[in-house]
Amino acid sequence: MTLKKTVGMYESFIRSGRATRSTHYCAGCGHGIIHKLIAEAMHELGLQDRAIIIGPIGCSVFGYYYWDCANLSAAHGRAPAAGTAVNRLRRDAALALYQGDGDLGAIGFNHTFQAASRGEHMAVFFINNATYGMTGGQMAPTTLIGDRTMTTPYGRDPLTDGYPLHVCEVLNQLKAPVYIERVSVADTPRIMRARRAVRKAFEIQRDGKGYAFIEFLSPCPTTLSCDAVQAARFCIDRMEPEFPLGCLRDNSAAAVSRAPRKKSVSVDEFFKRSDSGQAPTAEVDRGFAERHIKFAGFGGQGVLSLGICVAEAARLERRFTTWFPTYGPEQRGGAAACSVIISGAQIGSPVVDSPHVLVCMNQPSYERFAATVRSGGTIIVDSTVQLDVKAPDGVNVFRMPAIDLSLKFGCPKSANTGMLAALARLGVTGLSEEHLLAALDSSFRRKPELMETNRMLFREAQIWMDKQKECSKERLKT
Ligand SMILES: Cc1ncc(C[n+]2csc(CCOP(=O)(O)OP(=O)(O)O)c2C)c(N)n1
């Protein structure tokens, strides 16, 4: 007998931390066989460079040790969500999801159902071993009636535990799926049938034809507390009557390939076409001290657009920047906040927990965020806010009559421009006034009639600040 070298898998599984050819699976487990079938199909169809496999949470969470292609790990049951994102971004990808029955049939079932209903372009490999393998053998949605598990010690009772979930049959109610088949890896003839199914699912991805779903009946000797042969017999004798093998649907011949995406536009080209006409490429500048800024207030006060404006100024200045909004469910009047990071290097996370600068437009946001500002940082707060909460030691608090000024200008929605002026005058963003003003103008490019008023308000706010400085100098003299 000639043993063929496995293709589509890494030569050595060094991602596991050891140079080994053995997987982490138990002897007799179906995962290893299914891994090989997937690797082989991907390789033989020439899809390795286009393949992206999204792994599950479960025994096969380490699939990325083995498959020699792009791999992603998603949270428990969320492979369809991650896959949907990939689908939107990479039409050329041959996308495959690999999920267990706990992952897909329980915590992630709605994701699966909706992705199937949308006809996402993905091959879904669903490993039904009738148990939660990784966590030690709890009842899965596919556990058979009467079977004892960690969570059904007296056997699965339909009265209390419901009936086994037939995922293929449920998905077969939907319009969009192109191909649905249930196979088994319990013996060689079944594995050969499974092999053909995996190949077909990948062909559908290669040809951009849509959603393909394969369920594998797969032995788990460890949770069954039996040997490999008995576990395989369990699949044939016990699982198959409940989950009959066969193809439920194959529309692959008639399915239409999706059109290739129009040639994508380069980032430079994209920004050349954008209104500002400025090339966006950020420049690495290790000497630039990264700034974390939080803007907070009520929805409708313009805190989110103020954040965008500062991020836009950072972009114009060729800094790396992120803008990250958070707001309540209300359209207007609820709490709104956003975080902006300005950096001289790539930014890992847009989350700002302890800002250098906090801009507060209302009382609740001051009470909520004042204590989070770093020592040496700055709080710019509207003068209407009562400073009941003490700011941390070493934090400068600057009160700005932004709302008053905006009312004076008959432009109550422009209080955020007063805050922008304060940011510019205090020099806490590390950005030039020129770019902050250019960003302000650009935020009104669709309402040019407001540009001039906001520029005037910006200047007036700065004059007010300069006067404050003069007053405090006078006070020092006397
Ligand atoms: C959000 C979340 N809930 C629960 C867990 C614990 N957990 C890890 S694997 C698993 C079940 C996996 O079972 P299955 O999908 O059937 O895969 P198998 O291990 O049998 O291959 C669970 C519940 C988790 N990691 N994350």
The ligand as a Gaussian input file, in Angstrom:
#p B3LYP/6-31G(d) Opt

LIG

1 1
 C      -18.949000      32.294000      24.564000
 C      -18.458000      30.936000      24.996000
 N      -19.294000      30.093000      25.632000
 C      -18.861000      28.870000      26.007000
 C      -17.584000      28.491000      25.738000
 C      -17.115000      27.131000      26.191000
 N      -17.004000      26.180000      25.079000
 C      -15.831000      25.937000      24.488000
 S      -15.963000      24.770000      23.306000
 C      -17.604000      24.575000      23.592000
 C      -18.452000      23.572000      22.869000
 C      -17.815000      23.013000      21.680000
 O      -18.596000      21.962000      21.218000
 P      -18.743000      21.673000      19.682000
 O      -19.041000      22.919000      18.939000
 O      -19.736000      20.584000      19.530000
 O      -17.293000      21.227000      19.207000
 P      -16.424000      19.928000      19.577000
 O      -15.578000      20.356000      20.751000
 O      -17.359000      18.809000      19.926000
 O      -15.626000      19.656000      18.372000
 C      -18.024000      25.421000      24.596000
 C      -19.406000      25.491000      25.102000
 C      -16.743000      29.393000      25.068000
 N      -15.477000      29.083000      24.760000
 N      -17.191000      30.609000      24.700000

